Amino acid sequence: MKVWGVTLGWLTVMASLLVAVFVIKQPALNNDILALLPQSEPRLQQLETHFFASNKQQLSFSFSGENKEQAYDEMVAWLAKKNITPRFSVPKVEQLATFYSQYAGNLLTPSYQHALTDASRFQDYYFSQLSKVADPFVSSTINLDPSLSTAEFLTSVITQLQQFEMSDGRISIRHLDNDYLMLFVHAADNAFSIDQAVALNDDVLAQLAQLHTNYPHTSVHYSGALFHTAENAQQAKFEMTLFGTLSLIALIIMVVWVFRSFNALWLASVTVISAALGGSIALAIFFAEIHVLTLVFAVTLIGIAIDYAFHSMLDLTTHKNGFSRGLKLALLLSLVTTTLGYASLFFSPVQLLTQVGVFVVAGLITAWLTTLLLLPSWQARLTISVEAGKFAEKLSGLLKSIHRQKVAIILLLLVSLSVFSLLKPPVLNDDVKLLNASPQVLMNNEALHMSLLGKDNGQIMIMFAENAEQLLLKQEALKVKIKQQGGQALMLSDLVPSAGTQQKNNNEMRVHHASLDVVTQLTGSPLVLSDSILTLDAALDSPLGPLIANQVILNNEFAASWFMVTGIDKTQLAEWARVESELLVYDKVAMITAGLEDYSHSLLVTIAIAITFAMLLFTFKFGFKVAYQQGLILGLTLAAVLLLCSAIQTQLSIFNLLGCLLILALAIDYLVFYQINKLTPSNVLAISLSAASSMWVFGMLAVSKTPAIFSFGLTVLVGLICIYLLAPLCVALPNNKEK
């Protein structure tokens, strides 16, 4: 009972330390994926938060076919019961007329200006406008602004805002000879809260299924970030539950078969749990905010920490008085080399990798201490099965026979990899689109809705300026260039012209006062033009304020606005942005891809540093010749992994490199243990058990439908097979005299 008490006491102390550190430091958990990327400049971060945060909570639906109106109304009523309201609504005409008529004469459209330059032309234009008795803007503004300049301005603005028609209060769009009704709603709950997203996703899909039952000839398409979040979360949860369960069962079977005792399983669990607790304590101490994905990637610690337990337990079954000297040395060298490799992550520019490095290094040190302090007291309770012993003898003999052909194998592998790399060199592609695991139906829905809104060929741009007036002037100049190139864009300056433009318009009205005589004749009173200038601050309090606020950000440091340009090639927009430093082509997909590329470069450097550290230590301990051979094996293993994975996947991603980092750590472990303990049956069995457990825990991920998980799992699986077969080749087997 004493050994149980000591072991449980150790775990209790570790858990208590973790709780104490969390209570004192109170680190926060962060699950924002975009927060992992190298941070943009501060003002761009402000823009993203201000402009695009609400898009996460937007849900879009389109209805087509028979009974689309009834299906639309039922969906609106059902959503209203869940406090999910329509996102877009156009203000009442009377409100717009009252506000904008205060600036009569300052807000002119190009068509109005053209008519104003000739009295006869303006008279025809004016009477033509008066004849539109059904035009709500004419009827609502004529008493406030008889010149009808406000009516023309509002008509132009609303026409640009409404890129679609309204049919009985519903948004109606004609696309490819089909009529669609579109519904945009805003979910009150945070769309990136996983549990809420999954719950709402299930409710919406159930309602859509009911609509299909009620109206079988009506098609309803849905899109939005919430649905992607829910689908990916459910897929990941299913896979992790399935893979985790199968891996745990396989691990239990392997350990029990080898040791014929649950004591070994308990000790392996204690080692891994201690490592996880040690890593978590270090994270809580050094970081005020811990990213959830740090814990996801740091799970690679399991594959390394459990090796310490396997080697230690098998060593204890073959020696009488605690650990052998060779085992202690191998554990220490393995710890030092792996720790140095992961410590190189400390200097990564990406905080995620830094956190992974801290977690793994602290966890490995804890696992090493756990192994040395706790496992020897369990020696009397550990045994190895006869079947496992015989199996180890056979494996040892097989690896020795492979070892005798090491020169031929290495030469053949070098030639094969060289030829393969020339015929099909590996391609590293970190395009974030390749990592998308959303169902195809969702992707099709997104594409349809972008086409319906005419944004499938649009490009978002962002413009910066020192103040609001400068921003409006720069937008007006850019709008001229866009029109000259045959493009279109609704800008802030279309809703709020610059003060200079307004003053120019007012002067033009006064210069061409003769054209306005027709207005004076009809009203019987002189036309009064406004002396007030519409400012951006005033516009933010107007009926169009919510729309304007979503397009502009103002503070003491800068002013900025976003807008979408259509009809112009992206290369042309990029050229304009290159010339104008305050103009930015905003492509979030490209930005995320660039961030992933930074990750990849950082990981490549980390892998190179880890190999360098390992080689230096191998040289110091084993000599240059052995270090050279082991370095060759590491290089061959990584080359084979990358080439094979590239052939299977067509192209590599950052998650292949993360898998290589784990393979490198395991490979160093195997090389150290082989070099010190040679191809003895117990050592071969320990490494085989380690490789088999890692294959089950990580290799099974190679059948995942999630691209990132698949890439990581495939890399680990291929790498484990390669290093298991190649690591014994660099072992210097003793001759009979040395024995």
Protein Blocks (a to p, Z undefined) as FASTA:
>chain_A
ZZmmmmmmmmmmmmmmmmmmmmmnopacdfbfklmpccddfklmmmmmmmmmmmmmpccd
ddedehklmmmmmmmmmmmmnopacfbdcddfklmmmmmmmmgojaccfklmmmmmpmkl
mmmmmmmmmmmmmlmklmmmmmmmmnommmmmmmmmmmmmmmcdceehiacddeehiacd
ddddddfbafklmklmmmmmmmmmmmmmmmmmmmmmbccddedjklmmmmmmmmmmmmmm
mmmmmmmmmmmmmmmmmnopaklmmmmmmmmmmmmmmmmmmmmmmpmbdcfklmmmmmmm
mmmmmmmmmmmmmmmmmpfnlpafklmmmmmmmmmmmmmmmmmmmmpcbfklmmmmmmmm
mmmmmmmmmmmmmmmmmmmmpccdfklmmmmmmmmmmmmmmmmmmmmmmmmmmmmmmmmm
mmmccdddfbfklmpcbdfklmmmmmmmmmmnopmmgccdddddfblklmmmmmmmmmmm
mmmnopacddfklmmccfklmmmmmmmmmmmmmmmmmmmmmnopacdddfbdcdfklmmm
mmklmmmmmmcccdfkbccdddddehiafklmmmmmmmmmmbccddfklmmmmmmmmmmm
mmmmmmmmmmmmmmmmmmmmnojklmmmmmmmmmmmmmmmmmmmmmmnopacfklmmmmm
mmmmmmmmmmmmmmmnomafklmmmmmmmmmmmmmmmmmmmmpcbfklmmmmmmmmmmmm
mmmmmmmmmpccddfklZZ
